[in-house]
């Protein structure tokens, strides 16, 4: 088992409809490839964790590097893991109303995740630290935007 974690910036803010479309496409593709993980999107910031067979995860990451919807891709982690940390999770999108996505399989509302007690024991300290940093940073940006 292997995971890659990366962060990037959206070239432009995604609309709710674009996020829904991305979610549905990614769920189908990831399920077919045996890839699990989590994608967080907030205020144009993207963070994704991909988990699965190493060759599959590496190929998917290489494909993501050419996606014109985001830029500034920074690989945070690329390593073997003992087990999946997000076996039941596909994606989470912070700016979209949770009730709109609650009906979609694999959606996780980032505001509802308690990363300290989520059962991600298989994840290394870097993964947890990165997730917490992403959520805290983007919550602060959201609060500042509200005013």
N, C-alpha and C positions, 0 to 999 in steps of 0.2 A: 504494500500500500504506500502511496506517495501523496504529498500535497504541495501545491504551489499557492502562495498568497501574493497578490499584487495590489497596488494602488494606482489610480490614474485620475485624470480629470476629463470630464465630458467636454467636447468641443463646444457644445451649446446645451443649455438646460433642456432636459427631456420633458415632454408633456406626459400627463397621466396616461393617455392612450399609447404613446410610444413605450412607456414603462410596462404597460400591460402586454403589449405585443412582444417586447423583449422577454418578459417573464414566461409567456406561453411557449415561445420558440426555444428558449434555453431549457425549459423543463423537458420538452420532448427530446431535444438533442442529448441532454445530459442523461436522461433515463436510457436512451438507446445505447449510449456509450458506457453506461455503468459508472457515471461520474456523479458525485454528490458534492455538497458544499453550501456556500452562502454568498450572496451578492448583496452588498449594501450600497445604496445610492442616496446621497443627501447633498442638496445644494451644489450639484455638479461634481461632487467628489464620489469616486467609485472605489470600492474595496471588494475584492473577490477572493474566496478560498475555494480551490478546486481539489477534490480528493478522488483517488481512483488508482487504476493500474498506471504505473509510471509512464509507459510509452504513450498511453492515451492522454494523460494529463499534460505531458510535455507537448504533444501534438496540438491539443486544444489551446494551450497557452500560446504557442507559435502562431496559431490562427488568430487569436485575440490581439496579438501585436499589430496585425494589419487592419484591424477594425477601425475605420475612419471616424467613428463616433466618439473616440476618446484619444487622449494624447498624454504624454508624460508618464508612460507606464514605468513603474518602479517595482521590481520584484523584491518582496520582503522576505520570502522564505521559499525554498525549493529543496525538499528533503523527504527521506523515507519516514513513514509513521507506522506505529504498531497497529492502529485501528483507526477507523473513521471517527472524526469528532462531530460531524454534521450529517450523519447517515440519513436522517429523516428531513433534512432541510434543503430546499432548493434556492430560494432567494428571499430577500427582504428589501422593501423599498420604503424609506422613511417618509418622503413627501406625499405619498398617495394615501388617501383615507383607508384605514385598516378594514373598514366594513366592505369596501369595494373588492379587496383582495381576499377576504376571509373565505370566500367560496372557492378559491383557486387552490388546487392541491400543491403543497410545498411552500406556500407563502408563510413567512414568519415576519410579524410586525417587530421591527427592531426595538421599539419602545417597550415591548412586552418581555424581552429577553433579559434575564438576570444572568449575565455571563459568569458571575462568580459561583453560581449554584446551578448551572445549566447541564451538568453532566458531561462537560467537555474535558474530562480527565485525560483523554488520549492526546489532547492538544498540548504542545509544549508551551513554555512560559512566553515565548515570543509571540505566539498566536494570540494568547489571551491578552497580553500587553497591547498588541496592535489593535485588536478588536475594541478594547476599552478606550484606547486613544482615539480611534475613529469615531466612536459613539459620543464621547465627551466633547471632542472638537466640533463635531457637527451639531450637537445639541446647543453648544455655545453660539455657533454661527446662526442657528435658527432663532435663539433667544434674542440675539443682537438685531436680527432682521425685523423681529416683531416690535422692537423698539424700546 
